[in-house]
């Protein structure tokens, strides 16, 4: 499961802006990577039906124990509602002990720029890691 391609759960309203969230999650062991893969499927299903979700993708590098997420939202409130809803909330709590490192970043774009390109997301994540600034 190297990449789950960009999906568009809800159409964006033309002329609006999207809140984009990207994350890089590194787990401690291959067992943690397998656990992440299995649990991420429930979170992926949640994204497909989440109110306010405009898009999302996942890149899994289980042998490197690293995962990247990318999603776009109608608003920060829609993103927050998704993050605190089930199963996302419980999955993240369950995976937290196995995380070695994580980086997250957010930014806004016009919805006409969706889907977000992975090279842009990775560049922003690398900058976030380098500066240590909070998302």
Helices and strands as residue ranges (DSSP letters): E 3-7, E 17-27, H 30-49, E 53-61, G 62-64, E 66-73, H 76-84, H 88-96, E 99-110, G 111-113, H 118-131
